[in-house]
């Protein structure tokens, strides 16, 4: 059994931000063991936006946790050639007693960003997510969409690791817009694309929404039902919603789900 979590020198592997090779994850032991992921091979290039798509319970969130080092694979190798990744969830989980600016400054402090310049950097990141002038407001004074913007700025702040300036940033996003209304979700998707293009961050984005995956992803990776395996990929997806591609992916997703249902029957 071999498990490694590797961060090699950037010069050795400039074409790879994250690479999973033969990764499996098993929870529990013996008869109670549950295999969440099995033999997963996946590579994310620097600056690439990859969407993970699949039915509930297929291991998408588990994969993010492994890449983030919140958990370790049972077998396989994960190579990461980026800053320590930032994880963004559906719930913004902001500190309610801190202002928007202080929430971002806290992430900078935990990332080892020097005290001098933290406030200016936090203001810069809030400006990047179009919250300029909102630094002094607390979470309860902000709308749901604005709170997610603060969460995004905080995630970007956590990638600012001392001595990691030459490594690309990595954002791991677990359905961050799922709880937003349709209009706010549409705006946030556009904002994320703008910021990702500007910063050239690598993004691994989990979603159940095929239309969201088509809009956001440069590449879409479909996982099978549990245990999760990569069963199909779509590359160079269009920048805008493509009905034909949405229909194609939905058909493949239904096929994956129905195959799992037949096996479980």
C-alpha positions, -999 to 999 in steps of 0.1 A, spaced: 0 0 0 16 33 -11 3 68 -3 21 100 -10 12 136 -10 39 154 -29 48 190 -37 77 189 -61 98 218 -73 79 240 -98 107 237 -124 103 199 -125 66 199 -136 55 233 -149 27 216 -170 9 201 -140 -8 218 -111 -24 187 -96 -21 151 -105 -40 121 -90 -26 87 -100 -44 55 -91 -61 72 -61 -85 52 -40 -103 61 -8 -119 35 15 -137 45 47 -140 19 75 -126 -16 77 -137 -51 69 -174 -57 62 -182 -21 71 -157 -7 45 -171 17 20 -150 25 -12 -157 61 -21 -131 65 -49 -114 38 -69 -84 40 -93 -88 77 -101 -64 93 -126 -68 130 -131 -45 159 -141 -52 196 -137 -30 220 -156 -18 254 -143 -46 279 -149 -71 252 -159 -107 253 -147 -120 217 -142 -155 208 -131 -162 176 -113 -197 163 -121 -216 132 -108 -245 119 -88 -247 124 -51 -223 102 -31 -199 96 -61 -169 109 -42 -166 144 -57 -162 161 -23 -140 133 -11 -116 140 -40 -115 177 -30 -107 168 6 -78 146 -6 -63 173 -28 -66 198 1 -49 173 25 -79 174 47 -78 136 44 -53 111 29 -59 86 1 -60 49 10 -38 41 -20 -24 61 -49 -4 93 -54 -14 129 -53 11 154 -66 4 191 -61 26 218 -76 7 249 -63 3 270 -33 -16 254 -4 -51 252 -18 -80 273 -7 -113 255 -1 -146 273 -7 -179 257 4 -216 263 -1 -217 280 33 -195 311 34 -187 304 71 -175 339 78 -166 350 113 -198 369 123 -180 392 147 -154 403 122 -159 428 94 -155 417 57 -120 432 57 -110 415 89 -123 381 77 -99 384 47 -71 397 69 -75 367 92 -69 344 62 -38 364 52 -24 361 88 -30 323 89 -13 321 55 18 338 69 13 371 51 34 398 68 14 420 92 26 451 73 4 454 43 -24 430 54 -51 456 54 -41 469 20 -40 434 6 -74 426 20 -88 458 5 -72 448 -29 -88 413 -28 -122 428 -18 -119 452 -47 -111 422 -70 -145 406 -60 -162 440 -65 -168 447 -28 -147 479 -27 -159 501 2 -175 472 21 -145 464 43 -162 477 75 -195 458 71 -201 426 91 -216 395 75 -252 401 87 -251 435 69 -243 418 35 -265 399 11 -260 362 4 -241 370 -28 -219 395 -11 -211 371 17 -200 346 -9 -178 373 -25 -161 378 8 -157 340 11 -141 341 -23 -117 369 -14 -108 350 18 -101 319 -2 -78 339 -25 -61 354 5 -53 319 19 -33 311 -12 -8 339 -4 18 317 13 52 331 22 78 317 -2 51 304 -26 49 334 -49 61 315 -79 36 287 -75 2 289 -92 -28 293 -69 -53 264 -65 -90 269 -56 -111 239 -45 -147 248 -47 -175 225 -34 -208 237 -48 -201 273 -37 -232 288 -54 -257 261 -48 -276 281 -21 -279 313 -41 -309 324 -61 -307 320 -99 -299 356 -106 -272 359 -80 -258 325 -90 -255 337 -126 -237 369 -115 -213 349 -92 -204 325 -120 -195 354 -143 -174 370 -115 -156 337 -108 -147 334 -145 -134 370 -146 -113 365 -115 -99 331 -126 -89 345 -160 -73 375 -143 -53 355 -118 -48 323 -139 -56 302 -109 -62 264 -112 -97 255 -102 -113 222 -92 -150 229 -90 -176 204 -77 -212 208 -90 -244 188 -96 -256 214 -121 -247 203 -157 -254 238 -170 -231 253 -144 -204 229 -154 -207 237 -191 -206 274 -184 -176 274 -161 -154 244 -170 -127 243 -196 -129 206 -189 -157 186 -174 -149 153 -157 -178 129 -150 -175 104 -121 -193 71 -119 -216 64 -90 -198 50 -59 -171 40 -60 -162 71 -80 -141 65 -111 -135 89 -141 -159 76 -168 -159 105 -193 -143 138 -200 -153 168 -222 -125 192 -231 -125 227 -245 -161 233 -236 -177 265 -249 -177 297 -229 -215 299 -230 -243 275 -224 -245 249 -252 -279 231 -253 -265 202 -273 -236 196 -249 -259 200 -219 -282 173 -234 -252 150 -241 -238 153 -206 -272 148 -190 -278 117 -211 -244 103 -199 -251 112 -163 -285 94 -165 -268 64 -180 -243 63 -151 -270 66 -125 -292 40 -141 -263 15 -144 -256 19 -107 -292 14 -99 -293 -19 -118 -262 -31 -101 -276 -23 -67 -309 -40 -74 
